[in-house]
């Protein structure tokens, strides 16, 4: 019987995951990583922190299967699947007969988070926009705003993770801690949901 052993090492502030099943993979922070599936050969094995984005480029609509799909929020445009990593764990991308495994840690010490809005930045989600909302990632100190939404029409779960204030049709929310928060906005007969990720 063969036992698969995973060894996690710290090298220069980055986490390296190693095991006999895969070559060593250096963990990155919440970065944007592009994988061009038009290139032949095996797909890479990745390790990207929560809030990061995997871009599956040169892929047709409906050609990328993700399991479990609750760990990502994806949209497709112009031959690219853009997938935000929402939760810790392991997610598998399948393109045809090829698979790519992405390990998702909560954070990686010493690694930047360029895929997320920096402190002091603002992300607006417009309730009048006909396009679906895509999960944003914000570093602590950034603000997520829901605009054109009346008082009492926004809920957050868990509510204890954010502080939201309302004024003049805008709900301004700041995160108290890192993690994922599910927001629900109700406008007339329309209910919209989005998961936002907060990182340091």
KATAMO-V468282 format. One record per residue. N is the residue number from 1. RES is the residue in three letters. PSI is psi in whole degrees, -180 to 180 (* if undefined). Layout:
n=N res=RES psi=PSI
n=N res=RES psi=PSI
This chain:
n=1 res=UNK psi=135
n=2 res=UNK psi=136
n=3 res=UNK psi=131
n=4 res=UNK psi=122
n=5 res=UNK psi=128
n=6 res=UNK psi=130
n=7 res=UNK psi=128
n=8 res=UNK psi=124
n=9 res=UNK psi=153
n=10 res=UNK psi=117
n=11 res=UNK psi=111
n=12 res=UNK psi=34
n=13 res=UNK psi=-12
n=14 res=UNK psi=147
n=15 res=UNK psi=134
n=16 res=UNK psi=124
n=17 res=UNK psi=125
n=18 res=UNK psi=154
n=19 res=UNK psi=163
n=20 res=UNK psi=-21
n=21 res=UNK psi=-24
n=22 res=UNK psi=154
n=23 res=UNK psi=160
n=24 res=UNK psi=137
n=25 res=UNK psi=122
n=26 res=UNK psi=126
n=27 res=UNK psi=137
n=28 res=UNK psi=164
n=29 res=UNK psi=-159
n=30 res=UNK psi=82
n=31 res=UNK psi=172
n=32 res=UNK psi=118
n=33 res=UNK psi=126
n=34 res=UNK psi=132
n=35 res=UNK psi=118
n=36 res=UNK psi=105
n=37 res=UNK psi=-1
n=38 res=UNK psi=-17
n=39 res=UNK psi=140
n=40 res=UNK psi=174
n=41 res=UNK psi=-179
n=42 res=UNK psi=148
n=43 res=UNK psi=152
n=44 res=UNK psi=157
n=45 res=UNK psi=131
n=46 res=UNK psi=161
n=47 res=UNK psi=109
n=48 res=UNK psi=134
n=49 res=UNK psi=158
n=50 res=UNK psi=138
n=51 res=UNK psi=-18
n=52 res=UNK psi=172
n=53 res=UNK psi=133
n=54 res=UNK psi=121
n=55 res=UNK psi=116
n=56 res=UNK psi=100
n=57 res=UNK psi=155
n=58 res=UNK psi=43
n=59 res=UNK psi=141
n=60 res=UNK psi=166
n=61 res=UNK psi=133
n=62 res=UNK psi=11
n=63 res=UNK psi=-3
n=64 res=UNK psi=121
n=65 res=UNK psi=140
n=66 res=UNK psi=135
n=67 res=UNK psi=126
n=68 res=UNK psi=141
n=69 res=UNK psi=-10
n=70 res=UNK psi=-10
n=71 res=UNK psi=-6
n=72 res=UNK psi=161
n=73 res=UNK psi=117
n=74 res=UNK psi=152
n=75 res=UNK psi=159
n=76 res=UNK psi=135
n=77 res=UNK psi=134
n=78 res=UNK psi=40
n=79 res=UNK psi=10
n=80 res=UNK psi=129
n=81 res=UNK psi=121
n=82 res=UNK psi=117
n=83 res=UNK psi=115
n=84 res=UNK psi=133
n=85 res=UNK psi=118
n=86 res=UNK psi=-30
n=87 res=UNK psi=160
n=88 res=UNK psi=156
n=89 res=UNK psi=-148
n=90 res=UNK psi=132
n=91 res=UNK psi=142
n=92 res=UNK psi=128
n=93 res=UNK psi=128
n=94 res=UNK psi=124
n=95 res=UNK psi=105
n=96 res=UNK psi=-121
n=97 res=UNK psi=3
n=98 res=UNK psi=146
n=99 res=UNK psi=148
n=100 res=UNK psi=124
n=101 res=UNK psi=131
n=102 res=UNK psi=116
n=103 res=UNK psi=137
n=104 res=UNK psi=95
n=105 res=UNK psi=164
n=106 res=UNK psi=-37
n=107 res=UNK psi=168
n=108 res=UNK psi=115
n=109 res=UNK psi=132
n=110 res=UNK psi=-1
n=111 res=UNK psi=140
n=112 res=UNK psi=171
n=113 res=UNK psi=66
n=114 res=UNK psi=-14
n=115 res=UNK psi=-2
n=116 res=UNK psi=148
n=117 res=UNK psi=131
n=118 res=UNK psi=166
n=119 res=UNK psi=138
n=120 res=UNK psi=-15
n=121 res=UNK psi=166
n=122 res=UNK psi=134
n=123 res=UNK psi=124
n=124 res=UNK psi=132
n=125 res=UNK psi=117
n=126 res=UNK psi=119
n=127 res=UNK psi=-13
n=128 res=UNK psi=-5
n=129 res=UNK psi=130
n=130 res=UNK psi=-21
n=131 res=UNK psi=150
n=132 res=UNK psi=146
n=133 res=UNK psi=142
n=134 res=UNK psi=140
n=135 res=UNK psi=122
n=136 res=UNK psi=160
n=137 res=UNK psi=130
n=138 res=UNK psi=140
n=139 res=UNK psi=154
n=140 res=UNK psi=133
n=141 res=UNK psi=-13
n=142 res=UNK psi=165
n=143 res=UNK psi=132
n=144 res=UNK psi=124
n=145 res=UNK psi=136
n=146 res=UNK psi=114
n=147 res=UNK psi=155
n=148 res=UNK psi=48
n=149 res=UNK psi=129
n=150 res=UNK psi=172
n=151 res=UNK psi=142
n=152 res=UNK psi=10
n=153 res=UNK psi=9
n=154 res=UNK psi=133
n=155 res=UNK psi=152
n=156 res=UNK psi=142
n=157 res=UNK psi=115
n=158 res=UNK psi=138
n=159 res=UNK psi=-28
n=160 res=UNK psi=-12
n=161 res=UNK psi=-12
n=162 res=UNK psi=159
n=163 res=UNK psi=118
n=164 res=UNK psi=138
n=165 res=UNK psi=145
n=166 res=UNK psi=137
n=167 res=UNK psi=130
n=168 res=UNK psi=49
n=169 res=UNK psi=12
n=170 res=UNK psi=127
n=171 res=UNK psi=115
n=172 res=UNK psi=122
n=173 res=UNK psi=134
n=174 res=UNK psi=145
n=175 res=UNK psi=137
n=176 res=UNK psi=-24
n=177 res=UNK psi=168
n=178 res=UNK psi=159
n=179 res=UNK psi=-176
n=180 res=UNK psi=139
n=181 res=UNK psi=132
n=182 res=UNK psi=123
n=183 res=UNK psi=143
n=184 res=UNK psi=124
n=185 res=UNK psi=134
n=186 res=UNK psi=120
n=187 res=UNK psi=111
n=188 res=UNK psi=-121
n=189 res=UNK psi=6
n=190 res=UNK psi=130
n=191 res=UNK psi=129
n=192 res=UNK psi=142
n=193 res=UNK psi=147
n=194 res=UNK psi=145
n=195 res=UNK psi=127
n=196 res=UNK psi=145
n=197 res=UNK psi=133
n=198 res=UNK psi=132
n=199 res=UNK psi=168
n=200 res=UNK psi=*
